[in-house]
């Protein structure tokens, strides 16, 4: 992303404007389907690499006190990321940038983006400096149950990782530009290389540290991986008309619009990310292992979540924003409704599989090295309760993006505030009697309540969400998911007794169980004529 402060010729500007408007408006259903498919594949590869990262980390560190210290030390800058960096910037930036491009105001759009890059760097640099300097006072507030060496380790690890905030802030603007031009590839693959970088750094540098400080290798890997995650989409900017310019304007009204939109977006996404810290906060009061156990379960939970719901929400967001800008609520409603049904089609059976196989899943993924059977049971308990929020969390993400695309972000902000309150109160009530299970169940309760509130408030604004079709599909998908759960468990139980629990036997038993359950699910959906199955099969046939 080179700096360019010169003034382009009128001919160059005309060419850029023409190319920009063409790219910004040519995305039809076929291109969106291909983008979603590619994003899903790339995200799946990233999640698999993330799973490999977690396996490596678990084998080195288990869910001991140092791993819990790392978990909280990473969650705090990650919360700041949600408040001020990529997660908050993209929903606020994309609608304004897209609107300017569609109106032919290309120079203004580029200047706004360049201004935001510089502004974000300065603001996030200041926040990073504050947290690094005062970490010893600030970090213990997030994990009051930690004391002694675990607390000290958490403070140092947070100081190592906080600079990722600056890198992620710039990434947010860069990815927003790419998404506005319907370029999702670099954004989709960059997390894959983030994970690979971390694995390489951990394996290479762990031997360099004493046993009590080996967790530093993980923090250094996160910092290196985040730099790689910025460089990949930055390189892809060369495939767009965008040119960075040092001719910036901090008084640009479009910059102010983005910042004003960021306020509710920041509150909305930030409040949701506070949920993870609530989990760790109460987890630290349960035991030193609980925060890391909840985090490990969350990583498995995120695998099906990220493969599809994150992909479709990201790919559909610019399209939803364009429909909203044009006042085309009919197409907005159809796009949203189809996305919701497809999320349910994928995530309900994933929920069913996790509910019946959570313990063997954790055993095969993590149980080796420093990670023992007792830790498996604790993480499996957290995963079991996380599963209940899989479909609702996917819909929550898509519905929130819809409000952001309509530039009505205060609605999901208020809902996110309610989500946080419900999570906090339910965690407080449930953590003592039920431990980790109670903390995670509180998150599922809050997410379900939030989705219900989003649907109630969105329906009158876009003329409904095609509720009859949604209910009809969901009921049939539930039948298929129940069949999947029964078949998967019975097959796993049979093979588990026959093959034993060495690594090869576990891989065979759980793979065959999930594959057989998946075939049974597809067969039931075919018999019940679930339309989402036909849509996905048509997409596969077209790509073939």
Helices and strands as residue ranges (DSSP letters): H 10-25, H 29-61, H 65-84, H 86-102, H 106-133, H 135-138, G 139-142, H 148-161, H 164-180, H 185-205, G 206-208, G 211-213, H 216-236, G 237-239, H 253-286, H 290-304, I 305-310, H 311-326, H 329-366, H 373-387, H 390-405, H 409-434, H 436-462, H 467-499, H 503-527, H 531-543
